[in-house]
Amino acid sequence: MAPPGVWHKTEGGFRLSAAYCPPITPGMDIRLDPLDPRYLSVLRWDGAIMAAFLLLPAAGAEAALYANDLPNGFVVAVALAIGAWLTLVAPARRFRHWGFALTDTELHVAHGWWTRVHTIVPVGRVQHIDLTQGPVERGCKVATLVLHTAGTEHARVTVPGLARERAEEVRDRIRAAIETSPW
């Protein structure tokens, strides 16, 4: 048996070996599901794009150092190291620390490593739901579910990295719960 939270490729797609994200609120027995493994590619693409925007000014700084006969190579080396971190290391760490669960009455979203945030949204309080996909998400076939509730602070809760079909399923379950809600 594989360790908890490991995705396995099967004939029908991907299967999770066991619950990955443990509940962070003492006494809560909610199993949080991880995000779709394709979301890791989205995070890596986002990191690569940030790295490219970091490397452009670094290359300009190196050209200026070279033109003035000053020691060069250090600025690009630091930018490459940061770019490698943003593309290879940070996405996997971010991906591992996301989880969500939908019960009959609540949506639980947990994320973060240093500061762990566990948000509970009563589905009866949701005012509207968005399903978004940027170009990289469309290419990787994942979507972001956005719930809007009443209020000002934390009135928007996002669940990124869901398979498009799973996001639509969660959206439809929440919509059905809203329709039957007494408020």
Steps between C-alpha positions, in 0.01 A plus 500: 500500500632843407537777757196730551444769244678335208323506164517181297436475128233240432318390188215739576717802587654588834421356843607633838642241740340659809408834651788741465414814694425421863230706668657799669218581736508276809195280529400532134490176315491639147710327235644763268559400140811625319486700180520341158861396421486695172489819708867444581573572132304826527706602803823415315395703195416794727842465665673487161321815387604681819855373451505637145391843624775481762767397249433790260615778737781276627629462143480879459697550820762250383531681167555830686764339722675349197494830312669676792766230538367404843481143633192334365315169512382529859167674427394241239617215724279625784209554259544146361504355851183688593342398167584134564343526846186664357468239226614174659483516880233750608214362285523152653506646850200723430309212340552267797349747743159546339191298578124531482189308601135547421246372750122531475508838673856639478799545274834464680810651338841469667830633372834629614815362652634767731159648577236232458161644405184291527193672359152358550226635275139408580362419154166659586679836532654495152363779283652403169760266355760557229697239312814654348776372273799697383692396188745280693214340697308430179807334353538281809123432519452638852279779631462727801174504694421840654225535762365844590327551833353802675746721681811700427802316639542140381180525295673320216628145544695327222577135441763483225621195314184295463443288193243682286247219547556491878465879523169484313383219728585701814336810352182308422486345849539842660239648268255223593568565870442874450164431336384291796644737762242669729671841489 
